[in-house]
Amino acid sequence: MRVAVKVQPKSRRPGVGGRAPDKGTGRAPDVEGERLRIGVAEAAEDGRANRAACAALATALGVRQGDVSVALGATSRDKTLFVAGDAGVLAARLEAL
């Protein structure tokens, strides 16, 4: 399953929460046309923020960290993350966030 996210590096409030409107970035938005907000304490250097965003989403969805990877937007704040697993279960967990 692909999840559209907006990552905020060096966030004062790390974690998954809230939605950000998709402003026509050309990347695939999630079902509602919005991006899930993920705040991470790490800086956007050497992929640290990407790894932290994947870990935060994995924790929020209850999957292993290795099941989440960056599909698109490795150098952008607007990303598409790929989550391996049962799409029906993941979609229900995503809606609950």
N, C-alpha and C positions, 0 to 999 in steps of 0.2 A: 504494500500500500504506500502511496506517496502522500506526504503531508507538506503543505506549503507553510513556511514559518518566516517570521521576522526575528532575527537575533540581535540583541542589544549587548555588545561586549562591555566590560567594565561596569556592569549594572550595579546599582546600589541595592536592588531587590532581585537577587538571582532566583530563578525558578520559572516554571511554566504557568502562564495565566493570561487570560484576556485575548482579545482578537484585534488585529490591525486590518484596516481595509486594504484590499489589493488595488494598487493604483496603476494597473495596466502595465506591469513590468514585462509581460510576455511569457512569464513562467506560469505553470499550471496552478491556479488557486485551488483551495479545497472546495468542498461541496457548496458552501455558502458564499464563495467569492471573497473570503477573508483569509488572512494568514494568522496562524497561532503565534502569539508573542512568547519568546523565550529570552529571559535575561540570564546572562552568565557573568561571573566575577572576573573571568580571565580576559586578557587582552587579545585582540585579533592579530596575533603574531604566531608564526610557525604552526598554524592550524589548531592552536590551543582552544580558541573560542568554538571552532567547529566540533572538536571532540567533546567539549563541555556541553554544547547544545545537544549533541547526540545522546550523551549520558543523561541529561535532564529529561529529554523526551522519553528515553527508555524507562527511566524511573517512573515517570508520570503514567506511562502506558502499561507498566508491569511486565516488561520484556527485558531480555538480556541486552547489555550495552552493545554487544557484537551484532545484534539484530537491527541496529539503526546506523545508517550511513548517509553521507551527503550525496545526493543524486545530481543536483544542479546548484550552482551559485556558491562554489567554494570560497570565492573572494568577495562575495557580496553579503550584505545584511539580509537580503531577501533570498531565501534558500528553499529548495525542495529536498526534504529528507525522505529516504526510503526506509520503511519499517517492514521487516520480514515477519510473516505470521499469518494467521487466519484473518482475512480482511473483514469479515463480519464482526468478530470479537474486537478487533482493533478499532473499527468504526464506532462501535458502541462505547468503548473506553474514551475515544477521542471526543465524542459528543458530550461525555460527562465532565470534561475539563472546563 
